[in-house]
């Protein structure tokens, strides 16, 4: 079942007594999550939802943000020189 082009219902999980959940194998396969990998948990307040991204994906996002900030800075500096 798909709610949005980027959101898919892939199964359910049960929260254990320590608050732990098992990520369905389909999701682990799609995300290429291996034992020992670290995940970043994101809480989407507006949706009251939890999402996970891999540490690698988080690092890639931070690098892209840094590149964009550098582009913005250079653009603003050029405009200031004119």
C-alpha positions as CSV (number, residue, x, y, z in Angstrom):
1,X,0.0,0.0,0.0
2,X,1.3,3.4,-0.9
3,X,0.1,6.7,0.6
4,X,2.5,9.0,-1.3
5,X,5.1,8.4,-3.9
6,X,7.7,8.3,-1.2
7,X,5.8,6.6,1.7
8,X,5.0,2.9,1.7
9,X,3.3,0.7,4.3
10,X,5.8,-2.2,4.6
11,X,4.6,-3.9,7.8
12,X,4.1,-3.5,11.5
13,X,6.4,-3.7,14.5
14,X,5.8,-4.4,18.1
15,X,7.4,-2.2,20.8
16,X,9.2,-4.4,23.3
17,X,9.4,-3.7,27.1
18,X,12.6,-1.7,26.6
19,X,11.0,0.4,23.8
20,X,12.8,-1.5,21.1
21,X,11.4,-2.4,17.7
22,X,12.6,-4.8,15.0
23,X,12.8,-3.1,11.5
24,X,11.0,-5.3,9.0
25,X,13.4,-7.2,6.7
26,X,11.9,-5.5,3.6
27,X,12.9,-2.1,5.0
28,X,16.3,-3.3,6.0
29,X,16.8,-4.7,2.5
30,X,15.6,-1.5,0.8
31,X,17.8,0.7,3.0
32,X,20.7,-1.7,2.9
33,X,20.8,-1.8,6.7
34,X,23.4,-4.3,8.1
35,X,23.9,-5.5,11.6
36,X,25.9,-2.9,13.5
37,X,24.8,0.0,11.3
38,X,23.8,3.2,13.1
39,X,20.5,4.9,12.4
40,X,19.4,8.4,13.1
41,X,15.9,8.6,14.5
42,X,13.8,11.6,13.4
43,X,10.5,12.7,15.1
44,X,8.1,14.5,12.8
45,X,6.1,16.5,15.3
46,X,3.4,17.7,12.9
47,X,2.7,14.1,11.8
48,X,3.4,12.5,15.2
49,X,5.7,10.0,13.3
50,X,9.1,8.5,13.7
51,X,11.4,8.0,10.7
52,X,14.9,6.5,10.5
53,X,17.7,7.3,8.1
54,X,21.1,5.7,8.1
55,X,24.1,7.5,9.6
56,X,25.6,7.5,6.0
57,X,22.4,9.2,4.7
58,X,22.5,11.8,7.5
59,X,26.2,12.5,6.7
60,X,25.4,12.9,3.0
61,X,22.6,15.3,3.9
62,X,24.9,17.4,6.1
63,X,27.5,17.6,3.3
64,X,24.9,18.7,0.8
65,X,23.6,21.3,3.2
66,X,27.2,22.6,3.7
67,X,27.6,22.8,-0.1
68,X,24.4,24.8,-0.4
69,X,25.4,27.2,2.4
70,X,28.7,27.8,0.6
71,X,26.8,28.5,-2.7
72,X,24.5,30.9,-0.9
73,X,27.4,32.6,0.8
74,X,29.3,33.0,-2.5
75,X,26.1,34.4,-4.2
76,X,25.5,36.9,-1.5
77,X,29.2,38.0,-1.5
78,X,29.1,38.5,-5.3
79,X,25.9,40.6,-4.9
80,X,27.6,42.7,-2.2
81,X,30.6,43.5,-4.5
82,X,28.4,44.8,-7.3
